[in-house]
Amino acid sequence: MIPGHWRPHRRDEDGELLGYLVPDERERHVPVTLFGHPMGEPGDEHAARAVLDSHGLAYLADRWLLSVPDQDAPINVRIVEVSPRRMRVANDDVGYERVPLGHVFVLDVPEAGRLRRA
């Protein structure tokens, strides 16, 4: 579940939630995705908001890599759904045969480091 101290950042034009600003111990802010993946380095609030504004929600359509316990290399996945509690990603890796293409993995939010950009 998204921690209460994370501050939501919404797009000015339509109020769409783009991600969150996560304060650090030095009063800087880390811009993160809807599921907690860092989108930039810690900085002042204005800079963190600018990072989220520049990316929008396009990161949801990107390819991502998921570390799975039974595989040395991460597998290709695509994001299917994100909520404040959980996210769903689908297997998009033809070389990973333990589950069929399209198999959905459910991950807790914030995601704990198993997912990274391809």
C-alpha positions as CSV (number, residue, x, y, z in Angstrom):
1,M,0.0,0.0,0.0
2,I,1.2,3.5,-0.8
3,P,2.6,4.9,2.4
4,G,0.8,7.9,3.9
5,H,3.8,10.2,3.8
6,W,4.1,9.9,0.0
7,R,2.6,13.0,-1.6
8,P,0.5,12.5,-4.7
9,H,1.4,14.5,-7.8
10,R,-1.4,15.2,-10.3
11,R,-1.2,16.7,-13.8
12,D,-2.4,20.3,-13.8
13,E,-4.5,20.0,-16.9
14,D,-6.8,17.1,-15.8
15,G,-5.9,16.1,-12.3
16,E,-4.6,12.7,-13.4
17,L,-2.3,11.1,-10.8
18,L,1.1,10.7,-12.3
19,G,3.1,9.5,-9.4
20,Y,4.3,10.5,-5.9
21,L,6.9,12.6,-4.2
22,V,8.8,10.7,-1.6
23,P,10.5,12.9,1.0
24,D,14.0,11.8,2.1
25,E,15.9,12.6,5.3
26,R,17.5,15.6,3.8
27,E,14.2,17.3,2.9
28,R,14.5,16.5,-0.8
29,H,11.9,14.6,-2.8
30,V,12.3,11.5,-5.0
31,P,9.8,11.3,-7.9
32,V,8.4,7.8,-8.1
33,T,5.8,6.0,-10.3
34,L,2.4,4.9,-9.3
35,F,4.0,1.7,-8.0
36,G,7.0,3.3,-6.3
37,H,9.8,3.0,-8.9
38,P,12.2,6.0,-8.8
39,M,11.9,8.2,-11.9
40,G,14.8,10.5,-11.0
41,E,17.3,11.6,-8.4
42,P,16.3,13.3,-5.2
43,G,15.9,17.0,-5.6
44,D,13.8,20.0,-4.6
45,E,10.0,19.6,-4.8
46,H,9.8,21.6,-8.0
47,A,12.4,19.5,-9.8
48,A,10.7,16.3,-8.6
49,R,7.3,17.4,-9.9
50,A,8.9,18.4,-13.3
51,V,10.3,14.9,-13.6
52,L,6.9,13.4,-13.2
53,D,5.3,15.9,-15.5
54,S,7.9,15.2,-18.2
55,H,7.2,11.4,-18.1
56,G,3.5,11.6,-17.7
57,L,2.0,8.0,-17.6
58,A,4.1,6.8,-20.6
59,Y,6.1,4.6,-18.3
60,L,3.0,2.4,-18.0
61,A,3.4,1.4,-21.6
62,D,7.2,0.7,-21.4
63,R,8.7,-2.7,-21.3
64,W,9.7,-3.8,-17.8
65,L,11.9,-6.6,-16.5
66,L,10.7,-8.8,-13.6
67,S,13.0,-10.9,-11.4
68,V,11.3,-14.3,-10.7
69,P,12.6,-16.8,-8.2
70,D,13.1,-19.7,-10.6
71,Q,15.0,-17.7,-13.3
72,D,18.5,-16.4,-13.4
73,A,17.7,-13.5,-15.8
74,P,14.7,-11.3,-15.4
75,I,11.7,-11.8,-17.7
76,N,10.0,-9.3,-20.0
77,V,6.6,-8.1,-18.7
78,R,4.1,-5.4,-19.5
79,I,2.1,-3.5,-16.9
80,V,-1.6,-4.5,-16.9
81,E,-3.0,-2.6,-13.9
82,V,-1.8,-0.5,-11.0
83,S,-3.7,0.4,-7.8
84,P,-2.4,1.9,-4.5
85,R,-2.2,-1.7,-3.1
86,R,-1.2,-4.0,-5.9
87,M,-0.1,-4.1,-9.5
88,R,-0.5,-6.7,-12.2
89,V,2.1,-7.4,-14.8
90,A,1.8,-9.9,-17.7
91,N,4.5,-12.3,-18.9
92,D,5.7,-11.0,-22.3
93,D,8.8,-13.1,-22.6
94,V,8.6,-15.9,-25.2
95,G,11.8,-17.5,-23.7
96,Y,10.2,-18.0,-20.3
97,E,8.3,-21.2,-20.6
98,R,7.3,-21.8,-16.9
99,V,4.1,-19.9,-17.4
100,P,2.2,-19.0,-20.6
101,L,2.5,-15.7,-22.4
102,G,0.0,-13.3,-20.8
103,H,0.2,-15.0,-17.4
104,V,-0.4,-12.3,-14.7
105,F,1.9,-11.8,-11.8
106,V,0.5,-9.8,-8.9
107,L,2.9,-7.6,-7.0
108,D,2.5,-5.5,-3.9
109,V,2.7,-1.7,-4.2
110,P,5.1,-0.1,-3.5
111,E,6.9,-2.7,-5.6
112,A,10.0,-4.0,-3.7
113,G,12.7,-3.9,-6.3
114,R,11.8,-7.0,-8.5
115,L,10.7,-4.7,-11.4
116,R,13.0,-2.5,-13.5
117,R,12.9,-0.8,-16.8
118,A,14.0,-2.9,-19.8
